[in-house]
Amino acid sequence: MEAAKVFFRSNLRFLRNRKKYSQEHLAQLLGLTRSKYTALENGQTENPPLADLIRISDFFRIPLDYLLKQDLGRWGEYELRKLETGAKEYINGKNLRVLSITVTPDNKENMEYVPVKAKAGYAAGHADPEFLAALPKFSLPNLPAGGTYRMFPTTGDSMLPVPEGSDVVARYVQDWKTLKPDSLCIVILKGERDFVFKQVTLQGDGTVLLRSLNKNYAPYTVGVEEVLEIWQYVKHQTDKLPEAETDLQEIRQLLLDVKKRVEKI
């Protein structure tokens, strides 16, 4: 699997040259010393402070996620102007979403695991580099190339037949509007609510419909303003073996087979 690239250094140089600023002039505009700015642009700062990243993002009016993960040098001037004015930001409704990430010493994006003991603090710490840096890191084969991945533990039986206690590997959804109805996702909610594993459908009235696979649980809606992040299901890991089929399941399968045969006639 090819690791995601981080383009911060090249983007910073590109944006400075696009404005025709010298390093010294831009450093003054950003309130940084010349040496500190030069270290940022040359990649000598291994983990740039979040405050500096936000300052640079605000100055150029480029969303932080684009500043880090998009090769802006390949964008046309028209697209860049739309991005600066907000027409191409990865937003849904009125809310901008910024994803913090951690990288390896060779500048490759990490994949973090959120253990049960960290679940309660994730909503508050999801954008905090120190919180993310303390999470366990993992690597899995055969994940789709590109994208940002995390692993989340599940609790409860609302998503049966996915076994209770499974660990879900999910991919960060940058543009919520790309989600198809009833997409399986981990949804990070604001406030004291836990994150949930549900089928997700964006609705036209500014709400998100959350539905369990287990029909014993009623669906419910939350406002888009209550959602911090959405991570789409990729796969799950479990230590539970599938249960043997019951008589009712066998009868159901026989009926389905008969139905298929009738349809072919």
C-alpha positions as CSV (number, residue, x, y, z in Angstrom):
1,M,0.0,0.0,0.0
2,E,1.3,3.4,-1.0
3,A,1.4,5.8,1.9
4,A,-0.2,9.2,1.6
5,K,2.1,12.1,0.8
6,V,2.3,15.3,2.8
7,F,2.7,18.4,0.6
8,F,3.0,21.1,3.2
9,R,6.6,22.1,2.3
10,S,6.1,22.3,-1.4
11,N,2.7,24.0,-1.0
12,L,4.2,26.6,1.2
13,R,6.9,27.4,-1.4
14,F,4.4,27.4,-4.2
15,L,2.0,29.7,-2.4
16,R,4.8,32.1,-1.5
17,N,6.0,32.3,-5.1
18,R,2.5,32.7,-6.3
19,K,2.2,35.8,-4.2
20,K,5.8,36.9,-5.3
21,Y,6.9,37.2,-1.7
22,S,10.5,36.7,-0.5
23,Q,11.0,34.4,2.4
24,E,11.9,37.3,4.7
25,H,8.8,39.3,3.7
26,L,6.4,36.4,4.2
27,A,8.0,35.6,7.5
28,Q,7.3,39.2,8.6
29,L,3.7,39.0,7.4
30,L,3.2,35.7,9.4
31,G,4.9,37.0,12.5
32,L,7.7,34.4,12.3
33,T,11.4,34.8,12.3
34,R,13.2,34.4,9.0
35,S,15.0,31.3,10.3
36,K,11.8,29.7,11.6
37,Y,10.0,30.2,8.3
38,T,13.0,28.9,6.2
39,A,13.0,25.8,8.4
40,L,9.3,25.2,7.7
41,E,9.7,25.7,3.9
42,N,12.8,23.5,3.7
43,G,11.3,20.7,5.7
44,Q,13.8,21.1,8.6
45,T,10.9,21.3,11.1
46,E,9.8,17.7,11.5
47,N,6.5,18.4,13.3
48,P,5.4,22.0,12.7
49,P,3.5,23.5,15.6
50,L,-0.3,23.5,15.0
51,A,-0.5,27.2,15.7
52,D,1.9,27.9,12.8
53,L,0.0,25.7,10.5
54,I,-3.3,27.4,11.3
55,R,-1.6,30.8,10.9
56,I,-0.4,29.9,7.4
57,S,-3.7,28.3,6.5
58,D,-5.6,31.5,7.5
59,F,-3.1,33.8,5.8
60,F,-3.4,32.1,2.4
61,R,-7.1,31.2,2.9
62,I,-6.4,27.6,2.1
63,P,-8.1,24.9,4.3
64,L,-5.5,23.2,6.5
65,D,-6.3,19.7,5.1
66,Y,-5.6,21.0,1.5
67,L,-2.4,22.7,2.6
68,L,-1.1,19.4,4.0
69,K,-2.5,16.7,1.6
70,Q,-3.2,18.3,-1.8
71,D,-0.4,19.1,-4.3
72,L,-1.6,22.7,-5.0
73,G,1.1,23.2,-7.6
74,R,-0.9,21.0,-9.9
75,W,-4.0,23.1,-9.5
76,G,-5.1,25.7,-12.1
77,E,-5.4,29.3,-11.1
78,Y,-9.2,29.2,-11.4
79,E,-9.4,26.2,-9.0
80,L,-7.1,28.0,-6.5
81,R,-9.3,31.1,-6.6
82,K,-12.4,29.0,-6.0
83,L,-10.7,27.3,-3.1
84,E,-9.6,30.6,-1.5
85,T,-13.2,31.9,-1.7
86,G,-14.7,28.8,-0.2
87,A,-16.4,27.3,-3.3
88,K,-14.2,24.2,-3.3
89,E,-13.7,23.7,0.5
90,Y,-14.5,20.3,1.8
91,I,-17.6,21.5,3.7
92,N,-21.1,20.3,4.1
93,G,-23.6,23.1,4.8
94,K,-21.7,25.8,6.7
95,N,-19.1,23.8,8.6
96,L,-15.5,23.5,7.7
97,R,-13.8,20.2,8.7
98,V,-10.1,20.1,9.5
99,L,-8.4,16.8,10.1
100,S,-5.2,16.6,12.1
101,I,-2.7,13.8,11.2
102,T,0.6,12.5,12.4
103,V,3.5,11.4,10.2
104,T,6.5,9.1,10.4
105,P,10.0,10.4,10.4
106,D,10.1,9.8,6.6
107,N,7.0,12.0,6.2
108,K,4.5,9.2,5.6
109,E,1.1,9.4,7.1
110,N,0.4,7.2,10.2
111,M,-2.7,5.1,10.8
112,E,-3.9,5.4,14.4
113,Y,-5.9,3.1,16.6
114,V,-8.4,4.6,19.1
115,P,-8.6,2.2,22.0
116,V,-11.6,1.9,24.3
117,K,-10.0,4.0,27.0
118,A,-9.5,6.8,24.5
119,K,-13.0,6.8,23.1
120,A,-14.4,9.3,25.6
121,G,-11.6,11.8,24.8
122,Y,-11.5,11.5,21.1
123,A,-14.2,14.1,20.3
124,A,-12.2,16.7,22.3
125,G,-8.8,15.6,21.2
126,H,-9.4,14.6,17.5
127,A,-7.7,17.8,16.3
128,D,-4.9,17.8,18.9
129,P,-1.6,16.6,17.6
130,E,-0.4,15.6,21.1
131,F,-3.6,13.5,21.6
132,L,-3.1,11.8,18.2
133,A,0.6,11.3,18.8
134,A,-0.2,9.3,22.0
135,L,-2.5,6.9,20.1
136,P,-1.2,3.4,19.1
137,K,-0.1,3.2,15.4
138,F,-0.9,0.3,13.1
139,S,-0.3,-1.0,9.6
140,L,-2.5,-3.3,7.6
141,P,-2.1,-4.8,4.1
142,N,-4.5,-4.6,1.3
143,L,-6.1,-1.2,2.1
144,P,-7.1,0.9,-0.9
145,A,-4.3,3.3,-1.9
146,G,-4.5,6.9,-0.7
147,G,-6.8,8.3,2.0
148,T,-6.5,8.5,5.7
149,Y,-7.3,5.5,7.8
150,R,-8.0,4.9,11.5
151,M,-9.2,1.9,13.5
152,F,-12.1,2.3,16.0
153,P,-13.4,-0.2,18.6
154,T,-17.2,-0.9,18.6
155,T,-19.4,-1.7,21.6
156,G,-22.9,-2.9,21.9
157,D,-25.0,-5.1,19.6
158,S,-26.7,-2.4,17.5
159,M,-24.6,-3.3,14.4
160,L,-25.1,-7.1,14.4
161,P,-24.2,-9.2,12.4
162,V,-20.9,-7.3,12.8
163,P,-19.9,-8.9,16.1
164,E,-19.9,-6.8,19.3
165,G,-16.4,-5.7,20.2
166,S,-15.1,-5.7,16.6
167,D,-12.4,-3.2,15.6
168,V,-13.5,-1.2,12.5
169,V,-11.0,0.1,10.0
170,A,-12.4,3.2,8.3
171,R,-11.4,5.8,5.8
172,Y,-11.8,9.5,6.4
173,V,-14.6,11.1,4.4
174,Q,-13.5,14.5,3.2
175,D,-16.6,15.4,1.3
176,W,-19.8,14.1,3.0
177,K,-21.8,14.6,-0.1
178,T,-20.0,11.7,-1.8
179,L,-21.6,9.3,0.7
180,K,-24.3,7.0,-0.8
181,P,-27.4,6.5,1.3
182,D,-27.0,4.0,4.2
183,S,-23.2,4.0,3.9
184,L,-21.6,2.1,6.9
185,C,-19.6,4.7,8.8
186,I,-18.0,5.6,12.2
187,V,-19.6,9.0,13.1
188,I,-17.8,11.3,15.6
189,L,-20.3,13.4,17.4
190,K,-19.9,16.6,19.4
191,G,-20.2,17.0,23.1
192,E,-20.3,14.1,25.6
193,R,-21.9,11.7,23.1
194,D,-19.8,8.7,22.1
195,F,-18.9,8.0,18.5
196,V,-21.2,5.6,16.8
197,F,-21.0,2.9,14.1
198,K,-24.1,3.3,11.9
199,Q,-25.5,3.4,8.4
200,V,-25.4,7.1,7.4
201,T,-27.7,9.0,5.0
202,L,-27.3,12.8,4.5
203,Q,-30.7,14.4,4.2
204,G,-31.7,17.6,2.5
205,D,-33.0,19.3,5.6
206,G,-29.5,19.6,7.2
207,T,-29.7,16.4,9.2
208,V,-28.0,13.0,9.1
209,L,-30.0,9.8,9.4
210,L,-28.3,7.2,11.5
211,R,-29.5,3.6,11.2
212,S,-28.4,0.4,12.9
213,L,-28.0,-2.9,11.1
214,N,-29.8,-4.5,14.0
215,K,-33.5,-3.8,13.3
216,N,-34.2,-3.8,17.1
217,Y,-32.7,-0.4,17.3
218,A,-34.8,2.5,15.9
219,P,-33.1,5.0,13.5
220,Y,-32.6,8.6,14.6
221,T,-31.3,11.9,13.2
222,V,-28.7,14.4,14.2
223,G,-28.0,17.9,12.8
224,V,-24.9,18.2,10.6
225,E,-23.6,20.8,13.1
226,E,-23.4,18.0,15.7
227,V,-21.1,15.9,13.5
228,L,-17.3,16.4,13.8
229,E,-16.0,13.6,11.5
230,I,-17.3,10.8,9.3
231,W,-15.1,7.7,8.6
232,Q,-16.4,5.2,6.0
233,Y,-16.2,1.5,6.8
234,V,-13.5,-0.5,5.0
235,K,-13.2,-3.7,7.0
236,H,-13.5,-5.0,10.5
237,Q,-11.5,-7.4,12.7
238,T,-13.0,-9.7,15.3
239,D,-12.0,-12.7,17.5
240,K,-15.5,-14.2,17.3
241,L,-16.3,-17.1,15.0
242,P,-19.5,-16.9,13.0
243,E,-22.4,-18.7,14.7
244,A,-23.7,-21.9,13.1
245,E,-26.8,-21.4,11.0
246,T,-30.1,-22.0,12.8
247,D,-33.0,-24.0,11.3
248,L,-34.8,-20.7,10.4
249,Q,-31.7,-19.4,8.6
250,E,-31.5,-22.6,6.6
251,I,-35.2,-22.4,5.7
252,R,-34.7,-18.8,4.6
253,Q,-31.8,-19.8,2.4
254,L,-33.9,-22.6,0.8
255,L,-36.7,-20.1,0.1
256,L,-34.3,-17.7,-1.5
257,D,-32.9,-20.5,-3.7
258,V,-36.4,-21.5,-4.8
259,K,-37.2,-17.8,-5.6
260,K,-34.1,-17.6,-7.8
261,R,-35.1,-20.7,-9.7
262,V,-38.7,-19.5,-10.2
263,E,-37.4,-16.2,-11.5
264,K,-35.2,-18.0,-14.1
265,I,-38.2,-20.0,-15.4
